[in-house]
Amino acid sequence: MTDHLPGVFIVSDSIGETAEMVVRAAASQFNSGTMEIRRIPNISDESILEEIVNQAAAKNFIIAYTLVLKDLADYLNLKASEAGVVCIDILGPIIEAFKNASHIEPKLEPGLLRKVDEMYYRRIEAVEFAVRYDDGKDPRGIALADIVLVGVSRTSKTPLSMYLAHKRLKVANVPLVPEIAPPDELFTVERGKLIGLIINPELLNNIRIERLKTLGLTHQASYANEERILEELEYSDKIMKKLGCPVIDVTNRAVEETASKILEIYYRRLSNV
């Protein structure tokens, strides 16, 4: 009887992180010092599985695996049984349980969890990007963005940036204000990456009045002044024409609807690259 745990070969047709985490969690229940773990990822060949079994038998290792492809899993179990090697299926039992309970056939596609994780982290990165480069805070974000939105205040630039971030797109937005020259970076943006947003002046005035109310300010402020709004819209129109960017009218459009138009422009650009 030994006083330490056997070594473990982690075998996976993906990267093997799931199996290793489970093995380490189980091993933590034993006060037996260190344990040797060797991860062997991206398995797609039976000959490699046979060699792993031979090594496991020689070293007195056990095998823990996440092989969603049934042929590979069956072959590994057969060879392990013949060699007297303990072989543990990490994912199989829970996949089978889900299948039986839901009557849904599993995809049995290697690496799906990693793909889901990658999508999650790309979404988080895009959200952080949208926050960092919101409202023209840092013009350096213009060159790094997938999409750049420009328009006067209250044309839904920030909500659109956040909505598109959840689609894993990095979006920067820049306000157009008559007293402030637009950053030079705007004039070097690739065609189709830069999109202008316009709105009906009367609706914009109402939106700004409501905004001032929420801030406890009087609607007499120039921010909600009709003449000022027309001045801003004329200025933004002039800048957008100089930029040569496509323009979307956000008047009475839901964020989702405007975002759909933006995505249409974005993917059209990609298809022409």
C-alpha positions as a printed NumPy array, in Angstrom:
array([[  0.   ,   0.   ,   0.   ],
       [  1.465,   3.367,  -1.031],
       [  1.26 ,   6.629,   0.924],
       [  0.933,   8.828,  -2.132],
       [ -1.455,   9.224,  -5.02 ],
       [ -0.599,   7.769,  -8.422],
       [  0.352,  10.063, -11.268],
       [ -2.346,  11.017, -13.75 ],
       [ -2.352,  11.392, -17.502],
       [ -4.936,  14.002, -18.494],
       [ -6.127,  13.086, -21.981],
       [ -8.369,  15.41 , -23.994],
       [ -9.467,  16.159, -27.533],
       [ -9.479,  19.825, -26.434],
       [ -6.965,  21.42 , -24.044],
       [ -7.756,  19.309, -20.97 ],
       [ -8.367,  22.095, -18.453],
       [-11.69 ,  20.646, -17.31 ],
       [-10.257,  17.218, -16.534],
       [ -7.244,  18.683, -14.747],
       [ -9.425,  20.861, -12.527],
       [-11.564,  17.868, -11.556],
       [ -8.49 ,  15.713, -10.866],
       [ -6.871,  18.386,  -8.709],
       [-10.134,  18.946,  -6.812],
       [-10.372,  15.209,  -6.079],
       [ -6.699,  14.979,  -5.119],
       [ -7.098,  17.835,  -2.633],
       [ -9.18 ,  15.457,  -0.486],
       [ -6.073,  13.382,   0.205],
       [ -3.24 ,  14.447,   2.469],
       [ -0.582,  12.799,   0.35 ],
       [  1.857,  15.464,  -0.81 ],
       [  2.55 ,  16.195,  -4.448],
       [  1.062,  14.317,  -7.364],
       [  2.407,  14.172, -10.882],
       [ -0.027,  15.306, -13.561],
       [  0.739,  15.239, -17.273],
       [ -1.728,  16.862, -19.599],
       [ -1.929,  15.566, -23.199],
       [ -4.274,  17.817, -25.225],
       [ -5.747,  17.799, -28.726],
       [ -5.919,  14.029, -29.096],
       [ -7.332,  12.875, -32.432],
       [ -5.412,   9.693, -33.16 ],
       [ -5.819,   6.183, -31.738],
       [ -2.103,   5.407, -31.998],
       [ -1.346,   8.212, -29.529],
       [ -3.93 ,   6.81 , -27.11 ],
       [ -2.259,   3.384, -27.285],
       [  1.116,   4.924, -26.439],
       [ -0.417,   6.828, -23.502],
       [ -1.897,   3.583, -22.148],
       [  1.486,   1.831, -22.478],
       [  3.189,   4.62 , -20.546],
       [  0.467,   4.661, -17.901],
       [  0.89 ,   0.911, -17.383],
       [  4.669,   1.263, -17.111],
       [  4.528,   4.196, -14.666],
       [  1.504,   2.99 , -12.696],
       [ -0.397,   6.148, -13.673],
       [ -4.145,   6.434, -14.014],
       [ -5.838,   8.147, -16.965],
       [ -8.515,  10.82 , -16.667],
       [-10.028,  11.905, -19.937],
       [-12.44 ,  14.265, -21.652],
       [-12.959,  12.718, -25.073],
       [-16.343,  13.637, -26.481],
       [-15.773,  11.615, -29.649],
       [-17.176,   8.172, -28.82 ],
       [-14.798,   6.211, -31.053],
       [-11.752,   7.657, -29.306],
       [-13.256,   7.146, -25.844],
       [-14.199,   3.541, -26.617],
       [-10.729,   2.791, -27.968],
       [ -9.037,   4.317, -24.917],
       [-11.221,   2.325, -22.531],
       [-10.557,  -0.892, -24.431],
       [ -6.78 ,  -0.477, -24.392],
       [ -6.776,   0.646, -20.753],
       [ -8.83 ,  -2.405, -19.756],
       [ -6.462,  -4.722, -21.62 ],
       [ -3.455,  -3.141, -19.896],
       [ -5.048,  -3.028, -16.424],
       [ -4.895,   0.775, -16.298],
       [ -7.532,   2.713, -14.337],
       [ -9.315,   4.983, -16.811],
       [-11.813,   7.651, -15.724],
       [-14.316,   9.422, -17.968],
       [-14.772,  12.966, -16.625],
       [-17.496,  14.268, -18.951],
       [-19.272,  11.14 , -20.174],
       [-21.553,  10.458, -17.166],
       [-22.854,  14.038, -16.888],
       [-23.364,  14.314, -20.656],
       [-25.307,  11.045, -20.579],
       [-27.378,  12.305, -17.634],
       [-28.271,  15.504, -19.499],
       [-29.139,  13.489, -22.581],
       [-31.442,  11.141, -20.662],
       [-33.137,  13.95 , -18.738],
       [-33.654,  16.26 , -21.706],
       [-33.948,  13.797, -24.612],
       [-31.608,  16.121, -26.528],
       [-28.676,  14.67 , -28.421],
       [-25.323,  16.222, -27.43 ],
       [-23.221,  17.92 , -30.099],
       [-20.151,  15.828, -29.217],
       [-17.892,  18.553, -30.553],
       [-14.429,  18.934, -28.963],
       [-13.464,  22.295, -27.463],
       [-16.956,  23.792, -27.066],
       [-16.315,  24.944, -23.486],
       [-13.158,  26.72 , -24.552],
       [-15.055,  28.42 , -27.376],
       [-17.718,  29.578, -24.911],
       [-15.027,  30.888, -22.547],
       [-13.277,  32.72 , -25.374],
       [-16.557,  34.373, -26.405],
       [-17.199,  35.402, -22.798],
       [-13.778,  37.005, -22.373],
       [-14.029,  38.769, -25.731],
       [-17.353,  40.231, -24.595],
       [-15.847,  41.45 , -21.308],
       [-12.909,  42.964, -23.181],
       [-15.273,  44.747, -25.572],
       [-17.346,  46.164, -22.705],
       [-14.202,  47.445, -20.984],
       [-13.114,  48.983, -24.283],
       [-16.463,  50.765, -24.703],
       [-16.167,  52.25 , -21.212],
       [-12.552,  53.31 , -21.701],
       [-13.154,  55.028, -25.035],
       [-16.638,  56.402, -24.388],
       [-17.483,  60.007, -25.248],
       [-14.118,  60.763, -26.854],
       [-12.21 ,  60.259, -23.584],
       [ -9.124,  59.017, -25.409],
       [ -8.761,  59.432, -29.197],
       [ -6.22 ,  56.593, -29.27 ],
       [ -9.178,  54.207, -29.091],
       [-10.319,  55.294, -32.561],
       [ -7.553,  53.344, -34.278],
       [ -8.11 ,  50.3  , -32.062],
       [-11.891,  50.117, -32.452],
       [-13.895,  47.85 , -34.723],
       [-16.521,  50.578, -35.037],
       [-16.393,  54.321, -34.315],
       [-19.616,  56.265, -33.735],
       [-19.868,  60.041, -34.068],
       [-22.745,  62.4  , -33.412],
       [-24.016,  65.18 , -31.191],
       [-24.881,  64.533, -27.56 ],
       [-27.907,  62.258, -26.894],
       [-27.85 ,  60.368, -30.184],
       [-27.492,  57.039, -28.33 ],
       [-23.73 ,  56.727, -28.891],
       [-23.031,  55.224, -25.462],
       [-25.993,  52.791, -25.352],
       [-25.089,  51.618, -28.845],
       [-21.444,  51.186, -27.87 ],
       [-22.439,  48.989, -24.93 ],
       [-24.994,  47.012, -26.943],
       [-22.442,  46.27 , -29.661],
       [-19.847,  45.4  , -27.008],
       [-22.117,  42.536, -25.966],
       [-21.787,  41.388, -29.579],
       [-18.037,  41.286, -28.87 ],
       [-17.26 ,  44.376, -30.969],
       [-14.935,  47.097, -29.724],
       [-16.692,  50.439, -30.184],
       [-15.387,  53.936, -29.547],
       [-17.627,  56.976, -29.757],
       [-16.814,  60.633, -30.237],
       [-19.163,  63.59 , -29.606],
       [-19.281,  66.33 , -32.224],
       [-19.314,  69.762, -30.599],
       [-18.944,  73.028, -32.578],
       [-16.445,  74.512, -30.133],
       [-14.173,  71.458, -30.185],
       [-12.332,  70.312, -33.292],
       [-12.806,  66.605, -33.982],
       [ -9.693,  64.507, -33.292],
       [ -7.375,  64.018, -36.268],
       [ -7.685,  60.252, -35.821],
       [-11.251,  60.382, -37.167],
       [ -9.977,  61.359, -40.613],
       [ -7.784,  58.266, -40.897],
       [-10.44 ,  55.677, -40.002],
       [-11.116,  52.958, -42.592],
       [-14.227,  53.416, -44.687],
       [-17.208,  51.57 , -43.216],
       [-15.687,  51.55 , -39.737],
       [-16.843,  55.098, -38.96 ],
       [-20.59 ,  55.743, -38.678],
       [-22.424,  59.003, -38.061],
       [-25.622,  59.301, -36.04 ],
       [-28.232,  62.015, -36.633],
       [-31.603,  62.747, -35.059],
       [-34.667,  64.933, -35.525],
       [-33.986,  68.29 , -33.782],
       [-37.397,  68.451, -32.072],
       [-37.004,  64.961, -30.637],
       [-33.451,  65.743, -29.576],
       [-34.66 ,  68.853, -27.781],
       [-37.25 ,  66.817, -25.854],
       [-34.644,  64.194, -24.93 ],
       [-32.267,  66.853, -23.66 ],
       [-34.992,  68.588, -21.639],
       [-35.754,  65.275, -19.916],
       [-32.054,  64.76 , -19.337],
       [-31.764,  68.148, -17.654],
       [-34.755,  67.337, -15.459],
       [-33.086,  64.172, -14.191],
       [-30.047,  66.292, -13.308],
       [-32.221,  68.839, -11.494],
       [-31.373,  71.593, -13.997],
       [-33.612,  74.073, -15.799],
       [-34.519,  73.37 , -19.402],
       [-33.485,  76.941, -20.22 ],
       [-29.855,  75.783, -20.355],
       [-28.257,  76.12 , -23.81 ],
       [-27.944,  72.314, -23.895],
       [-31.698,  72.145, -24.646],
       [-31.954,  75.374, -26.609],
       [-33.525,  74.914, -30.064],
       [-31.103,  77.27 , -31.816],
       [-28.15 ,  75.599, -30.149],
       [-29.378,  72.145, -31.2  ],
       [-29.757,  73.256, -34.831],
       [-26.238,  74.693, -34.71 ],
       [-24.866,  71.409, -33.391],
       [-26.704,  69.341, -35.992],
       [-25.509,  71.578, -38.835],
       [-21.962,  71.299, -37.529],
       [-22.172,  67.506, -37.219],
       [-23.58 ,  67.259, -40.741],
       [-20.623,  69.253, -42.075],
       [-18.116,  67.048, -40.224],
       [-19.763,  63.811, -41.34 ],
       [-19.646,  64.966, -44.961],
       [-15.934,  65.698, -44.547],
       [-15.428,  62.252, -43.038],
       [-17.417,  60.644, -45.837],
       [-19.003,  58.212, -43.403],
       [-22.375,  56.485, -43.679],
       [-25.07 ,  58.157, -41.581],
       [-27.928,  56.569, -39.637],
       [-30.972,  58.535, -38.463],
       [-31.725,  57.303, -34.918],
       [-35.019,  59.218, -34.67 ],
       [-37.634,  56.956, -33.064],
       [-35.381,  53.934, -33.514],
       [-34.767,  51.454, -30.719],
       [-31.117,  50.819, -29.862],
       [-31.451,  47.273, -31.222],
       [-32.749,  48.579, -34.55 ],
       [-29.949,  51.101, -34.946],
       [-27.401,  48.487, -33.913],
       [-28.716,  46.196, -36.635],
       [-28.085,  48.917, -39.22 ],
       [-24.583,  49.471, -37.834],
       [-23.798,  45.763, -38.   ],
       [-25.046,  45.65 , -41.578],
       [-22.555,  48.372, -42.527],
       [-19.786,  46.759, -40.498],
       [-20.141,  43.295, -42.031],
       [-20.52 ,  44.728, -45.517],
       [-17.149,  46.398, -45.035],
       [-15.58 ,  43.124, -43.877],
       [-16.924,  41.278, -46.894],
       [-15.255,  43.827, -49.174],
       [-11.864,  43.728, -47.435]])
